[in-house]
Structure formats: C-alpha cells, structure tokens
Amino acid sequence: MLGSAVEKIQLALTPVFLLTAVAALLNVFSTRLGRVADRVDLLSGDLQRGAADTEFLSAQLDFLRTRSLILDVAVVLATVGGAATCAAALVLFLGALSDADVRALLLGLFGGAIVFTITALVTFAIEMIMAGRGLRVVVRHHQKRPTKAIKNSE
C-alpha cells in the first residue's frame, strides 16, 4: 500500500518539475522589469534636470513603456502556465488516490501545497502587473512635464 502511494505521489509530482522552469522565467521577468524601472528613473532624472534632447528621452520612455507592457504579458502567461501545471498535478494526484486512509492526509498536505502555490503565482502576477503599471505612470508623468516646460519657455 505504501509503495502504491509513493508511485502515485511521483506521478503527481512529474508536472511540477515544469514549475521550476516557470519560476525561473518569472525571476527573469522580475529582473528585467527592475532594469526597465532603473532605466526609467535615470531618464526621468535627465528630463527633470532639463536635458537638451527631451525628444530623444521621451522616445526612450515610450520604448520602456512598451517593454513594461510586454513584460506584463509575459508574467501573466507564465503565471497561467504555472497555475495550469499545479492544477494538472492536483488532478493527477486526486485521480491517483484510491486508499481512503491515506487520501485525507495526502490531500491535506500535498493538495494544500498545490493550492497555495497556485494562489502565490496569481498574487505574484498581480504584483508584477501593479509594478508595471506604476512604471508606466512614472513614464507618462515625466513625458508630460518636459513638453509643458518647453512650451512655457517659447
């Protein structure tokens, strides 16, 4: 009976290895968004100091805004992939369990872990989208300010 339970857990864990790849992707996306945010901060500082080439800086901020939107899409897709992987593992896990004595304990432990992981992925995606939106707000704010300053000086 125990050997059968181990085999069932192994079957259910197989798709979870994909989750490691998804986590690595989310880490890369998070790092990239941080780099975009750092670049926005740098360009925004240049605009605030009245850098001569405001048109170029504004174009760069537009480009960074597009990058942040693309990163948002990547985060959502990876999160959905991770959640689907967890859901597949949960379905395999539940389908493989037949022993009523072991089922409740394993469902509570392993099933709970998968549900919490799905929830963590969803909340991470929400946070990344909020970070991307915040970044775009900063970009829009700094793009509007130099244009007004140029019009006022003419």
C-alpha positions as CSV (number, residue, x, y, z in Angstrom):
1,M,0.0,0.0,0.0
2,L,2.8,2.4,0.9
3,G,4.6,1.6,-2.4
4,S,1.5,2.4,-4.3
5,A,1.1,5.7,-2.5
6,V,4.7,6.7,-3.4
7,E,4.1,5.8,-7.0
8,K,1.0,8.0,-7.0
9,I,2.9,10.9,-5.5
10,Q,5.7,10.5,-8.1
11,L,3.1,10.6,-10.9
12,A,1.5,13.7,-9.5
13,L,4.9,15.4,-9.0
14,T,6.1,14.9,-12.5
15,P,4.4,18.0,-14.0
16,V,5.6,20.1,-11.0
17,F,9.2,20.0,-12.4
18,L,7.9,22.3,-15.1
19,L,7.0,24.7,-12.3
20,T,10.8,25.1,-11.6
21,A,11.2,26.4,-15.2
22,V,8.2,28.7,-14.7
23,A,9.7,30.0,-11.5
24,A,13.0,30.7,-13.3
25,L,11.1,32.6,-16.0
26,L,9.2,34.7,-13.5
27,N,12.5,35.5,-11.8
28,V,14.0,36.7,-15.2
29,F,10.9,38.7,-15.9
30,S,11.1,40.3,-12.5
31,T,14.7,41.2,-13.0
32,R,14.0,42.6,-16.4
33,L,11.2,44.8,-15.1
34,G,13.6,46.0,-12.4
35,R,16.1,47.0,-15.1
36,V,13.4,48.8,-17.0
37,A,12.4,50.7,-13.9
38,D,16.0,51.7,-13.2
39,R,16.3,53.0,-16.8
40,V,13.1,55.0,-16.4
41,D,14.4,56.5,-13.2
42,L,17.6,57.5,-15.0
43,L,15.8,59.0,-18.0
44,S,13.3,60.8,-15.7
45,G,16.2,62.3,-13.8
46,D,17.7,63.6,-17.0
47,L,14.3,65.1,-18.0
48,Q,13.9,66.8,-14.6
49,R,17.4,68.3,-14.9
50,G,16.4,69.8,-18.3
51,A,18.5,67.7,-20.6
52,A,18.8,69.1,-24.0
53,D,17.4,66.2,-26.0
54,T,13.9,65.9,-24.5
55,E,12.5,64.4,-27.7
56,F,15.0,61.5,-27.6
57,L,14.4,61.0,-23.9
58,S,10.6,61.0,-24.4
59,A,11.1,58.4,-27.2
60,Q,13.2,56.3,-24.9
61,L,10.5,56.5,-22.2
62,D,7.9,55.3,-24.8
63,F,10.1,52.4,-25.7
64,L,10.5,51.5,-22.0
65,R,6.7,51.7,-21.5
66,T,6.2,49.2,-24.3
67,R,8.8,46.9,-22.8
68,S,7.0,47.0,-19.4
69,L,3.7,46.1,-21.2
70,I,5.4,43.2,-22.9
71,L,6.8,42.0,-19.5
72,D,3.3,42.2,-18.1
73,V,2.0,39.9,-20.7
74,A,5.0,37.5,-20.2
75,V,4.3,37.4,-16.4
76,V,0.6,36.7,-16.9
77,L,1.3,33.9,-19.4
78,A,4.0,32.3,-17.2
79,T,1.7,32.6,-14.2
80,V,-1.2,30.9,-16.1
81,G,1.3,28.2,-17.2
82,G,2.5,27.7,-13.6
83,A,-1.1,27.6,-12.3
84,A,-2.1,25.1,-15.0
85,T,0.9,23.0,-14.1
86,C,-0.1,23.0,-10.5
87,A,-3.7,22.2,-11.4
88,A,-2.6,19.3,-13.6
89,A,-0.5,17.9,-10.7
90,L,-3.5,18.3,-8.4
91,V,-5.8,16.5,-10.9
92,L,-3.3,13.7,-11.3
93,F,-2.8,13.5,-7.5
94,L,-6.6,13.3,-6.8
95,G,-7.2,10.9,-9.6
96,A,-4.4,8.6,-8.5
97,L,-5.5,8.3,-4.9
98,S,-7.8,5.4,-4.1
99,D,-6.9,4.5,-0.5
100,A,-9.3,6.3,1.8
101,D,-6.9,6.2,4.8
102,V,-4.1,7.9,3.0
103,R,-6.2,10.1,0.9
104,A,-7.2,12.6,3.6
105,L,-3.7,13.2,4.8
106,L,-2.1,13.4,1.4
107,L,-4.9,15.6,0.1
108,G,-4.5,17.9,3.1
109,L,-0.7,18.2,2.7
110,F,0.1,17.9,-1.0
111,G,-3.2,19.3,-2.3
112,G,-2.9,22.3,0.1
113,A,0.6,22.9,-1.1
114,I,-0.5,23.0,-4.7
115,V,-3.5,25.3,-4.0
116,F,-1.2,27.7,-2.1
117,T,1.3,27.6,-4.9
118,I,-1.4,28.5,-7.4
119,T,-2.6,31.3,-5.2
120,A,1.0,32.6,-4.8
121,L,1.5,32.6,-8.6
122,V,-1.7,34.6,-9.1
123,T,-0.8,37.1,-6.4
124,F,2.8,37.4,-7.8
125,A,1.3,38.1,-11.3
126,I,-0.9,40.8,-9.7
127,E,2.0,42.4,-8.0
128,M,4.1,42.4,-11.2
129,I,1.3,44.0,-13.2
130,M,1.0,46.6,-10.5
131,A,4.7,47.3,-10.7
132,G,4.5,47.6,-14.5
133,R,1.5,50.0,-14.2
134,G,3.4,52.0,-11.7
135,L,6.3,52.2,-14.0
136,R,4.1,53.4,-16.9
137,V,2.6,56.1,-14.6
138,V,6.1,57.5,-13.9
139,V,6.9,57.4,-17.6
140,R,3.7,59.3,-18.5
141,H,4.2,61.8,-15.8
142,H,7.8,62.6,-16.9
143,Q,6.8,62.7,-20.6
144,K,4.1,65.4,-19.9
145,R,6.3,67.6,-17.8
146,P,9.1,68.4,-20.3
147,T,6.6,69.2,-23.0
148,K,4.9,71.8,-20.8
149,A,8.3,73.3,-19.8
150,I,9.3,73.6,-23.5
151,K,6.0,75.3,-24.4
152,N,6.3,77.8,-21.5
153,S,9.9,78.8,-22.5
154,E,8.9,79.6,-26.1
